Amino acid sequence: MAINDLPILSALRTKMQWHQERQRVLAENISNANTPNFKPSDLVEPKFDKGGSAAGGGGGSLPMMRTSGTHIGASGSAQSFNADGGKSGFLTRPAGNSVNLEDQMLKVSANQMDYAAATSLYTRSLGMLKTAIGKR
């Protein structure tokens, strides 16, 4: 078994790859802020079991259902800013674009901090393994 095959390192690698891909999606949302009829998208965060392997998809094997338009949608489902009749203040622009730049920038900032935390955990995990095998 290689060091990179350990479940904790594999989970951290998957998490870092997810953050990289999410950064790309959020940057695409921001770059299309003035594109007519553009709908922003986001990625569903991967879930891990206690062993560190990916557990199911975004909604698991049994995804949540939304039975009423007034209920909060399941995570990872497509967002609709028009579902509440404009009460939330998130309406589409006259061109049909629903990108909220402040919301997207907050997501980018949180994504960067989470990526930094995952890389720090990965580096420390490798350091602990090197210490355990006497390479330090």
Protein Blocks (a to p, Z undefined) as FASTA:
>chain_A
ZZklpmklmmmmmmmmmmmmmmmmmmmmmmmmmgghiacdddddddddfkopaehjfnoj
bdcddfbfkbccdehiacdfklnnomnopacdfkopacdfklmmmmmmmmmmmmmmmmmm
mmmmmmmmmmmnopZZ
